[in-house]
Amino acid sequence: MSGPIQPLAVSAYTVTSALGQGLESHLAALSSSHGGLRENDFSSAPLACWIGRVEGVEDAALPAAHAAWESRNNRLAWLGLQQDGFLERALDARQRYGAARVALVLGTSTASIGATEGGYRHLDSDGRMPAELRRPPIHAPHSLAGFVAEALGLEGPCLTVSTACSSSAKVFASAERLIRLGLADAAVVGGVDTLCDSVLFGFNALELVSPQPCRPFDQARCGISIGEAAGFALLERVDSAPGAPRLLGYGESSDAHHMSTPHPEGLGAELALRDALARAGLHADQVDYINLHGTASQKNDEVEAALIARAFPVTTRASSTKGFTGHTLGAAGILEAAIALLAIRHNLVPGNLGCTHPDEACGPQLALQSEQRVVNVALSNSFGFGGNNACLAFGRAPA
């Protein structure tokens, strides 16, 4: 178990998902319990399911200077960077600290694999990709971080984290270590994943995709709804932004119980959660809200519900927001971190959209409807395939 860390300021953050572009659209949707899922209109072949598709990606062409990085994933990244003044805040950090002193740590599960799929669908007579897709960097897992580093002009440590659904939660942990060890003075963190056939049909092959909008923690849940999102945050030392919300702690674990099924007692999830509380110097009764991983799959929800019921008092509120956005895979961590930060900023507990009859493993902590109440400390859970687990702890700046 780790001891407390020095908190970091989250001096800027933004998110784009099926709920819209930027924080205001997300706040409005969460407050009014208005979800963003729609019937599948994306896959190359019919697939009866619901998805969280971002409007406007098709129109968000990259600037000519970055055309070599053209792909749906990088388009969504570019669209996301332009929301809530984040691009300007990141460039300001580069100016203040120097390009080599700002780290970039981004999470993704599929990067630009959608472009690779397109290339293989249109191989020429020699078995080569079409000329416009013979751009090796976009067919690599590092495509996202490579593009964003170029777009922001950053020259510091540049890392891609790909640990399934915990990818863009674990970026906060990596960034904290880089800053604590003196390898960077600030870090841009985040994640982007876009819809593509690989994830839609891949999860469907695992019999995990619901034909209806997902219903996290509901007794009648029958699978996930896949979404897409882009989100970013700027981390700095507290003295650079004393009034900003703070990353108080993080926990990581890898229980390696099974490739796609969680440990039946939630061992890895609990290790990550308790590690986050220890690093934040918090007790469970100090947590006001938990954004749950809550994918609406049978075993994941059952295990997480039991963990929350036994580990937290009835005063803690908890909900999954994947009923609003779908499961955005490698971008889920940053999306739900942003929602946790919105909860703190606006004293809002988002409701658990889609759940009308909670699973019997759920405790009284589950918030079915959106609530206005003081949120000073919020956790965000992200549990990935292979037992790659992460939990983030955020808090309000002291008055």
RAPEUR-V606447 format. One record per pair of residues at least 12 apart in sequence whose ideal C-beta (glycine too) atoms are under 6 Angstrom apart, sorted by the first residue. I is the first residue (numbers start at 0). J is the second residue. If there is no record, write none. Layout:
# RAPEUR-V606447
[[I/J] [I/J]]
This chain:
# RAPEUR-V606447
[[0/277] [1/274] [1/277] [1/278] [3/280] [4/278] [6/237] [6/245] [6/247] [7/234] [7/246] [8/235] [8/237] [8/240] [8/243] [8/245] [9/232] [9/243] [9/244] [9/246] [10/233] [10/235] [10/240] [10/243] [11/85] [11/88] [11/233] [12/232] [12/337] [12/340] [13/82] [13/83] [13/85] [13/231] [14/230] [14/334] [14/337] [15/78] [15/79] [15/82] [15/229] [16/228] [16/324] [16/334] [17/35] [17/51] [17/52] [17/226] [17/324] [18/35] [18/323] [18/324] [20/82] [21/82] [21/83] [22/83] [26/341] [29/349] [30/369] [32/350] [32/352] [32/369] [34/322] [34/323] [34/352] [35/51] [35/324] [36/49] [36/51] [36/212] [36/224] [36/325] [41/194] [42/196] [42/199] [43/196] [46/199] [47/210] [48/208] [48/210] [49/212] [49/224] [50/225] [51/226] [51/324] [51/325] [53/227] [56/74] [56/75] [59/74] [59/77] [59/78] [61/77] [65/150] [67/134] [68/146] [70/111] [70/114] [70/137] [71/113] [71/193] [72/110] [72/111] [72/191] [72/193] [73/146] [75/191] [75/193] [75/229] [76/147] [76/191] [76/229] [79/229] [85/231] [88/233] [89/151] [89/187] [92/185] [92/233] [96/184] [96/185] [98/152] [98/153] [98/154] [99/154] [99/155] [100/155] [100/183] [100/184] [101/153] [101/155] [101/185] [102/155] [102/156] [102/177] [102/183] [102/186] [103/144] [103/148] [103/153] [103/157] [103/187] [104/158] [104/170] [104/173] [104/174] [104/186] [104/188] [105/143] [105/144] [105/189] [105/190] [106/160] [106/166] [106/167] [106/170] [106/190] [106/329] [107/143] [107/190] [107/191] [107/192] [107/329] [108/163] [108/166] [108/192] [108/328] [108/329] [109/192] [110/140] [110/142] [110/143] [111/137] [111/142] [112/195] [112/197] [113/195] [114/137] [115/138] [116/196] [118/132] [140/159] [140/161] [141/159] [143/191] [144/157] [144/159] [155/183] [156/177] [156/182] [158/173] [162/383] [162/387] [163/383] [163/384] [163/387] [164/328] [164/331] [164/381] [164/383] [165/381] [165/383] [165/387] [165/389] [166/190] [166/329] [167/190] [167/329] [167/330] [167/332] [167/333] [168/332] [168/381] [168/389] [168/391] [169/389] [170/188] [171/188] [171/246] [171/249] [171/391] [172/249] [172/251] [174/186] [174/188] [174/234] [185/235] [186/234] [187/233] [188/232] [189/230] [189/231] [189/333] [190/329] [190/330] [190/333] [191/229] [191/330] [192/227] [192/327] [192/328] [192/329] [192/330] [193/227] [194/227] [198/225] [199/225] [207/222] [207/223] [207/296] [208/222] [209/221] [209/222] [209/224] [212/224] [213/295] [213/322] [214/295] [214/353] [214/354] [215/293] [215/295] [215/319] [215/321] [215/322] [216/293] [216/300] [216/304] [216/354] [216/357] [216/358] [216/361] [217/354] [217/356] [218/356] [218/358] [220/295] [223/294] [223/295] [223/296] [223/326] [224/325] [225/325] [225/326] [226/324] [226/325] [226/327] [227/327] [228/327] [228/330] [228/334] [230/333] [230/334] [230/337] [242/396] [244/340] [244/343] [244/393] [245/394] [247/279] [247/392] [247/394] [248/275] [248/278] [248/279] [248/392] [249/275] [249/391] [250/271] [250/274] [250/275] [250/390] [251/271] [251/389] [252/267] [252/270] [252/271] [252/388] [253/386] [253/387] [254/266] [254/267] [254/386] [255/386] [256/386] [258/385] [259/384] [260/298] [261/298] [261/299] [261/302] [265/302] [265/306] [267/386] [267/388] [268/306] [268/382] [268/388] [269/306] [271/388] [271/389] [271/390] [272/390] [275/390] [275/392] [279/392] [283/310] [283/311] [284/312] [285/376] [286/315] [286/376] [286/378] [287/374] [287/375] [287/376] [288/316] [288/342] [288/348] [288/374] [288/377] [289/317] [289/378] [290/335] [290/338] [290/339] [290/379] [291/303] [291/317] [291/319] [291/380] [292/380] [292/381] [292/382] [293/319] [293/321] [294/321] [294/326] [301/360] [304/358] [304/360] [304/361] [305/360] [307/364] [308/362] [311/364] [313/363] [315/364] [316/348] [316/366] [317/364] [317/365] [318/349] [318/351] [318/366] [319/351] [320/338] [320/349] [322/352] [322/353] [323/352] [331/381] [332/381] [335/379] [336/379] [336/391] [339/377] [339/379] [339/393] [340/393] [342/374] [342/377] [343/374] [343/377] [343/395] [346/371] [346/373] [346/374] [348/366] [348/370] [348/372] [349/369] [350/366] [350/367] [350/368] [350/369] [351/365] [351/367] [354/367] [375/395] [376/394] [377/393] [378/390] [378/392] [379/391]]
